[in-house]
Amino acid sequence: MTADADQNTPQIRVIVVNYNAGEMLKRCLEALACQTIENFEAVVVDNASKDGSLVGAVPDDRRFSVIELDQNTGFAAANNRGAGGCRAPWIATLNPDAFAEPDWLEKLLDAARRYPGTAMFGSTQIDANNEHRTDGSGDALFATGLAWRGNHGHPIDDLPEEGETFGPCAAAAMYRTEDFNAAGGFDERFFCYLEDVDLAFRIRLMGGRCVQVRDAVVRHVGSAISGRTSDFARYHSARNGIWLFAKNMPDPLFWILTPFHAAMQAALLLWAAMRGHPLPVLRGQAAGIKGAPEIWRARRKIQEKRRAPWTEIARVLTWSPFKLLRRDHDVRPLG
């Protein structure tokens, strides 16, 4: 624990959104309770779970509190609820299937001290079922609007050194509370999937940046609840991918890249058809187009708040198709 910590105001609030996470929730919270720093608070937001996972999972610890919702509001809305009224200077999001190393929060807060003014910090995610494999090292965003977790599925030796990435994966991320609130938190229309990339994009448009912290480690099961290849995931990823691009890509990049984004959407549908599951992708794309008027209104407000030049956004996008195909990390040295 840091010597100068204010005991009355937590250094950081950790939000864990639970929805039928089973025994993983208990393991997640037990690991969180054992952090090397003590001055934090944890809010567990339960999205009307039906599996009894909340019962007996929350430690008997004054730092932990619970918000029980009467319906499944989605990852985005539940995190916003958990962030409400936060007085701590930092907000961390942690998935219930992510198990933090004891010094996870300490390493993130140390990075915040070393990089003052930085808005977002990402964690190293190791595959919880294979310690030799990486689950993710920050979110990358291809210029046409396709996002992925850097180094997903790669050998652990491929982990990048500490550096700048587009945004943090919200399975284990830290945001400056001031920037989180200024951006409006997560977009609740997204429900889940790509809501973290969307938030990172909006914070970047306001001038924020993200540092990927190699030594801040969690072990992550990944899509343990919704399923990475479920129809639910395919639908929301397809719809939200269109909204992500349309809302956030600044002029003139938006007008230059829109034809390529449309071509990418056609390719994604063709790929889904070749693999035998085109309908959820098609329905997601249709929903994305149907929501275009509302998203376009949101775009206008977002772009009015933009402070970063479009050239800065272009710098942090991934342009190499080889990195996309290999799901490489895109972590750049810190200048």
Phi, psi and omega in degrees: 000137181289145186291332186262015183292137175279115184291340183273337179237119180299149175290330186204145172252127178257127180250125177242116179265122183250135170212099178054047183274356177063216182292343181298325180299314180299316179296319179300312184288327176297318178294322180293323180293341183262018181295149182289339171262146183256337188273069175221166172233150181232131178243119176262119178254115182261122183272057177056049179298148180248358188262004181073013184296335181285333184294119177075005184271331186275126180300149174281081191213126184300341181284345184257135175224164185231137170243118179256119180266154184268001175205163179282104183271353182095164182297317185296307183295321181294321176295319177298320178296318180293332181276349184301131177072016183294128177259346179291148180289345182229147174240130174244142173249138182218124178289150179291347175258021177242129187243109189283139169295154186305330182258019182303305181294322179300317180292321178294314181292327175296319177297323179298324177289326182281336181236071182298142180090352179285138187269331188220148177223137179252160182249159169280126179249118178259140178302120183295341181258358181204100185292351180264004184235141180273136174268334179174150177221063180092155179269134174250152179228116176290152187301332180276359174107010180263126184250154175204161174279121182300137176066016181299123179084001181277160173300149183300334180292346180276359182302135179282162171288169179302135181186190182266135174230171185299311181198168180269148171285127186288358173297335179198079186231162174227134181234141171294128185303319180300318181286321176303313181290320180298327179280349180090013181069198179287147177282112186289345175295334182288335183065292172200163184078121178069003178293333179284323177294320178298315178297316179300320179298314182294322177294322178295320179299331178274001176107001180280163176225170183233134175249129176270121187258107185298323187275356176269104195242135167231156174253121193240129176288311175086116178052034183290337185262308183272337181086122185296329184246023178282160175298327177300313180293319181297317180298307184292325178295319181293312181296311186291333177297321177293315181294320179304311181293312186294323182289318200251330186297119186284154169294145358272001181301323181302311185287327178289320189266348183303317177299324179287326175296317178297319178296322178296319179297321177295320180294322178296321178293318178297317179298319179296321179295320179295333180264002171088016178220061182283333190297312179297326177292316179297318179295321178295318179294321178296319178294324177298318179290320180299325181276006185303317181301317179293319180293324179294324176294320177295323179301316182301316181292320181295314183291333175295331181271358185294132176243336181280136176294153182298333179294328177292320177296318178299326182295323186265357171284156174267128182250344183278118177294337179291321176295322178297311184294327181270354184055042179289164169285160172227066180258122184257150176301145179278127180272000000 
